[in-house]
Amino acid sequence: MNRRVKGFTLIELMIAMAVFAIAGVAVMRATTEHIRAMGMIEEMTMAGYVAENQLQLARLDTRWPPQARDGEAEMAKNRWKWVLEVVETDDAEFRMLKVTVRPLEEPERVVSTLQTFVGRQREQ
């Protein structure tokens, strides 16, 4: 009466459980990193919108030279602190405009910086 029992041994089950546990941890870690990255991307996008809005407003200003200024903005339920700097260039007819955007509650952390150049409008 030699009956052969088919199935997995205890060691095979332990190895299979370890492999699935490692795979599960890897999937959870990847999901957590993805969620964190999505939050950062959303924050950077909203700060970029704030910077772009301020640059466009500065470009519409007809005063020469442009004036440096700062302020606060609300976008996507977040409050932002923005600073517009005006930097002289080698050409007196051009200025560089640079906007830096930070979260209002974390003023030391820069989320977005955007810059452009503007020239003096010629009167016709």
FENZI-V701774 format. One record per residue. N is the residue number from 1. SS is DSSP state (h for helix, s for strand, l for the rest). Layout:
{{N & SS} {N & SS}}
//
This chain:
{{1 & l} {2 & l} {3 & l} {4 & l} {5 & l} {6 & l} {7 & l} {8 & l} {9 & l} {10 & h} {11 & h} {12 & h} {13 & h} {14 & h} {15 & h} {16 & h} {17 & h} {18 & h} {19 & h} {20 & h} {21 & h} {22 & h} {23 & h} {24 & h} {25 & h} {26 & h} {27 & h} {28 & h} {29 & h} {30 & h} {31 & h} {32 & h} {33 & h} {34 & h} {35 & h} {36 & h} {37 & h} {38 & h} {39 & h} {40 & h} {41 & h} {42 & h} {43 & h} {44 & h} {45 & h} {46 & h} {47 & h} {48 & h} {49 & h} {50 & h} {51 & h} {52 & h} {53 & h} {54 & h} {55 & h} {56 & h} {57 & h} {58 & h} {59 & h} {60 & h} {61 & l} {62 & l} {63 & l} {64 & l} {65 & l} {66 & l} {67 & l} {68 & l} {69 & s} {70 & s} {71 & s} {72 & s} {73 & s} {74 & s} {75 & s} {76 & l} {77 & l} {78 & s} {79 & s} {80 & s} {81 & s} {82 & s} {83 & s} {84 & s} {85 & s} {86 & s} {87 & s} {88 & s} {89 & l} {90 & l} {91 & l} {92 & l} {93 & l} {94 & s} {95 & s} {96 & s} {97 & s} {98 & s} {99 & s} {100 & s} {101 & s} {102 & s} {103 & s} {104 & l} {105 & l} {106 & l} {107 & l} {108 & l} {109 & l} {110 & s} {111 & s} {112 & s} {113 & s} {114 & s} {115 & s} {116 & s} {117 & s} {118 & s} {119 & s} {120 & l} {121 & l} {122 & l} {123 & l} {124 & l}}
//
